[in-house]
Amino acid sequence: VKSPVEILFGEGEDDLYGAYRDYYISDEIKTVHISDGITSIGNNAFNLCTNLSMDLVIPSTVTSIGSQAFRNTGISSLTLNEGLQTIGNTAFSNLANVDGKLIIPSTVTSIGQNAFFRSDALSSNGYGFTSLILRQGSKSLTIGYRAFRGNNTLNGHLTIPNHVTTIADEAFYGCYVDNPGRLSIGTGVTSLGNNVFTDTFLEGMPTFKRFECHRLTPPTIVSNV
């Protein structure tokens, strides 16, 4: 099936996997509009649509984004709205042309493995998220293995909110390389994995100048944080 340049989703669809499977791995798609009413974006929905070059807005009706949904696409910015709950493995990894803030809504409870992973090959191409904001939520949030690894363009402070309970191995490995800020970890974190902040400037490590932990009982530190 030959794909059009622009695809509009919304009418009669609630899951983009079913709507999109015929267009999977198409380099001709440049614009996608996801309308209110869509509730989930399935695995591989737009995986490897390298010419998908647009400001991507995920509407508030979407509660889940599947694995590799927008992996290796060319989106220029990403807006995630309140209502989103799960971000699948590798969902937004290796976004070659993305720029601007990355804001994780307060309703998100799971950020999958490699969800926003950025490979070494993209580390010097001049693009990347400029800051990361994790909104405070009311339900527990787990941050998966290598979830944000390699986002070396991030700058400023990183605040881990109180509802974050687990940060898996290498979650922030290689982030905040050039613009030191303050790392603040909230009261809810009970487990930090291996190499979570390796190659960031967290005191002796390459980025954060200052480390704050607000939990009275220290979290479990696996090793090589």
C-alpha positions as a printed NumPy array, in Angstrom:
array([[  0.   ,   0.   ,   0.   ],
       [  1.484,   3.33 ,  -1.036],
       [  1.212,   5.846,   1.775],
       [  0.037,   9.446,   1.382],
       [  2.063,  12.454,   2.457],
       [ -0.436,  13.387,   5.157],
       [ -2.541,  11.049,   7.281],
       [ -5.415,  12.113,   9.507],
       [ -6.594,   9.788,  12.269],
       [ -9.653,  10.128,  14.452],
       [-12.943,   9.096,  12.928],
       [-13.933,   5.551,  13.771],
       [-10.551,   4.658,  15.249],
       [ -9.486,   4.233,  18.83 ],
       [ -6.247,   2.299,  18.313],
       [ -3.679,   3.5  ,  15.825],
       [ -2.145,   0.078,  15.345],
       [ -5.197,  -1.142,  13.497],
       [ -5.447,   2.055,  11.498],
       [ -1.82 ,   2.18 ,  10.55 ],
       [ -0.474,  -1.302,   9.951],
       [ -0.667,  -0.96 ,   6.144],
       [  1.637,   2.059,   6.288],
       [  4.258,   0.547,   8.575],
       [  7.836,   1.439,   7.606],
       [  7.005,   4.139,   5.077],
       [  9.438,   6.95 ,   4.342],
       [  6.803,   8.953,   2.471],
       [  4.702,   9.999,   5.45 ],
       [  5.547,  13.552,   6.459],
       [  2.604,  14.632,   8.624],
       [  0.269,  12.832,  11.003],
       [ -2.633,  14.407,  12.857],
       [ -3.903,  12.389,  15.807],
       [ -7.386,  13.556,  16.755],
       [ -9.111,  13.515,  20.126],
       [-10.815,  10.158,  20.591],
       [ -7.767,   8.039,  19.848],
       [ -7.021,   6.133,  23.073],
       [ -3.923,   4.119,  22.195],
       [ -1.058,   4.126,  19.734],
       [  0.1  ,   0.576,  19.104],
       [  3.495,  -1.046,  18.79 ],
       [  5.512,   0.039,  15.73 ],
       [  2.762,   2.414,  14.623],
       [  5.14 ,   4.882,  12.94 ],
       [  8.439,   3.096,  13.48 ],
       [ 11.119,   4.144,  10.949],
       [  9.   ,   6.851,   9.319],
       [ 12.16 ,   8.891,   8.958],
       [ 10.531,  11.721,   6.991],
       [  7.791,  12.279,   9.557],
       [  8.844,  15.879,  10.188],
       [  6.343,  17.814,  12.266],
       [  5.495,  19.064,  15.74 ],
       [  3.882,  15.945,  17.193],
       [  1.035,  16.473,  19.661],
       [ -0.396,  13.474,  21.514],
       [ -3.973,  14.354,  22.577],
       [ -5.252,  13.92 ,  26.122],
       [ -7.452,  10.969,  25.128],
       [ -4.4  ,   8.792,  24.436],
       [ -3.56 ,   6.692,  27.501],
       [ -0.871,   4.415,  26.062],
       [  1.88 ,   4.621,  23.471],
       [  3.239,   1.263,  22.358],
       [  6.764,   0.007,  21.876],
       [  8.721,   1.645,  19.042],
       [  5.676,   3.714,  18.106],
       [  7.704,   6.72 ,  16.912],
       [ 11.203,   5.241,  16.906],
       [ 13.628,   6.757,  14.378],
       [ 11.189,   9.388,  13.137],
       [ 12.045,  12.961,  12.205],
       [  9.588,  14.808,  14.445],
       [ 10.741,  18.317,  15.39 ],
       [  9.032,  18.602,  18.78 ],
       [  6.926,  16.444,  21.098],
       [  3.957,  17.402,  23.252],
       [  2.548,  14.782,  25.624],
       [ -0.724,  15.757,  27.278],
       [ -2.21 ,  14.915,  30.666],
       [ -4.108,  11.636,  30.467],
       [ -1.208,   9.613,  29.098],
       [ -0.334,   6.687,  31.391],
       [  2.219,   4.416,  29.74 ],
       [  5.08 ,   5.074,  27.336],
       [  6.313,   1.843,  25.787],
       [  9.814,   0.532,  25.259],
       [ 11.798,   2.514,  22.667],
       [  8.673,   4.559,  21.881],
       [ 10.563,   7.766,  21.081],
       [ 14.137,   6.572,  20.727],
       [ 16.58 ,   8.087,  18.24 ],
       [ 14.584,  11.151,  17.246],
       [ 17.098,  12.727,  14.887],
       [ 15.554,  16.199,  14.533],
       [ 13.717,  16.796,  17.801],
       [ 14.17 ,  20.03 ,  19.756],
       [ 12.647,  21.853,  22.725],
       [ 11.37 ,  20.779,  26.131],
       [ 10.3  ,  17.27 ,  27.018],
       [  7.502,  17.352,  29.596],
       [  6.303,  14.084,  31.106],
       [  2.661,  14.493,  32.247],
       [  1.682,  13.857,  35.865],
       [ -0.579,  10.986,  34.799],
       [  2.26 ,   8.824,  33.427],
       [  2.941,   5.75 ,  35.582],
       [  5.43 ,   3.863,  33.403],
       [  8.258,   4.978,  31.137],
       [  9.571,   1.919,  29.312],
       [ 13.06 ,   0.753,  28.497],
       [ 14.904,   3.028,  26.061],
       [ 11.743,   5.128,  25.749],
       [ 13.686,   8.299,  24.891],
       [ 17.083,   6.705,  24.262],
       [ 19.431,   8.639,  22.006],
       [ 22.3  ,   6.815,  20.309],
       [ 25.9  ,   8.011,  20.188],
       [ 25.495,   8.585,  16.453],
       [ 23.053,  11.438,  17.188],
       [ 25.072,  12.982,  20.002],
       [ 26.613,  15.73 ,  17.888],
       [ 24.032,  16.397,  15.16 ],
       [ 22.864,  19.669,  16.739],
       [ 19.405,  18.471,  17.753],
       [ 17.914,  17.063,  20.939],
       [ 15.628,  17.829,  23.859],
       [ 16.811,  20.936,  25.703],
       [ 15.219,  20.253,  29.089],
       [ 13.286,  17.549,  30.92 ],
       [ 10.369,  18.191,  33.26 ],
       [  8.727,  15.357,  35.178],
       [  5.353,  16.585,  36.454],
       [  4.438,  15.545,  39.989],
       [  1.724,  12.881,  39.929],
       [ -0.558,  11.085,  42.366],
       [  0.297,   7.518,  41.263],
       [  3.689,   5.776,  41.352],
       [  5.974,   6.221,  38.362],
       [  8.652,   3.75 ,  37.264],
       [ 11.438,   4.903,  34.96 ],
       [ 12.798,   2.027,  32.879],
       [ 16.219,   0.842,  31.774],
       [ 18.053,   3.465,  29.691],
       [ 14.844,   5.477,  29.478],
       [ 16.628,   8.786,  28.797],
       [ 20.153,   7.571,  28.103],
       [ 22.258,   9.641,  25.714],
       [ 20.232,  12.864,  25.843],
       [ 23.352,  14.962,  26.198],
       [ 21.6  ,  18.124,  25.019],
       [ 19.529,  18.352,  28.209],
       [ 20.509,  21.243,  30.443],
       [ 19.526,  22.878,  33.716],
       [ 18.119,  21.141,  36.762],
       [ 16.621,  17.679,  37.012],
       [ 13.969,  17.132,  39.669],
       [ 12.782,  13.589,  40.328],
       [  9.281,  14.082,  41.81 ],
       [  8.017,  12.33 ,  44.924],
       [  5.833,   9.853,  43.001],
       [  8.833,   8.268,  41.231],
       [  9.574,   4.977,  43.014],
       [ 12.095,   3.178,  40.805],
       [ 14.806,   4.402,  38.46 ],
       [ 16.285,   1.499,  36.521],
       [ 19.829,   0.956,  35.269],
       [ 21.404,   3.67 ,  33.115],
       [ 18.176,   5.695,  33.046],
       [ 20.029,   9.026,  32.765],
       [ 23.395,   7.769,  31.572],
       [ 25.203,  10.415,  29.539],
       [ 22.62 ,  13.179,  30.045],
       [ 23.291,  16.818,  31.009],
       [ 26.863,  16.742,  29.746],
       [ 27.49 ,  20.4  ,  28.854],
       [ 25.224,  22.398,  31.164],
       [ 25.599,  21.482,  34.836],
       [ 22.553,  21.836,  37.054],
       [ 21.156,  20.513,  40.303],
       [ 19.804,  17.022,  40.774],
       [ 17.016,  16.682,  43.319],
       [ 15.523,  13.278,  44.175],
       [ 12.147,  13.198,  45.894],
       [ 10.855,  11.208,  48.825],
       [  9.301,   8.321,  46.9  ],
       [ 12.381,   6.764,  45.31 ],
       [ 13.083,   3.357,  46.843],
       [ 15.446,   1.913,  44.241],
       [ 18.215,   3.298,  42.056],
       [ 19.758,   0.913,  39.538],
       [ 23.274,   0.552,  38.171],
       [ 24.925,   3.537,  36.466],
       [ 21.796,   5.671,  36.67 ],
       [ 23.732,   8.941,  36.501],
       [ 27.032,   7.772,  35.013],
       [ 28.611,  10.351,  32.692],
       [ 26.509,  13.154,  34.036],
       [ 28.126,  15.845,  36.177],
       [ 26.793,  14.67 ,  39.504],
       [ 29.544,  15.907,  41.797],
       [ 32.53 ,  13.663,  40.934],
       [ 30.82 ,  12.233,  37.883],
       [ 30.694,  13.999,  34.587],
       [ 27.11 ,  16.941,  35.28 ],
       [ 25.235,  17.952,  38.22 ],
       [ 26.922,  20.372,  40.589],
       [ 24.743,  19.411,  43.504],
       [ 22.83 ,  16.36 ,  44.675],
       [ 19.774,  16.498,  46.933],
       [ 17.86 ,  13.535,  48.345],
       [ 14.716,  14.349,  50.314],
       [ 13.939,  10.867,  51.585],
       [ 14.548,  10.258,  55.291],
       [ 15.357,   6.588,  54.639],
       [ 17.948,   6.441,  51.857],
       [ 16.905,   4.555,  48.723],
       [ 18.475,   1.235,  47.833],
       [ 21.572,   1.948,  45.791],
       [ 22.517,  -0.984,  43.601],
       [ 25.984,   0.233,  42.511],
       [ 27.784,   2.746,  40.322],
       [ 25.02 ,   5.333,  40.472]])
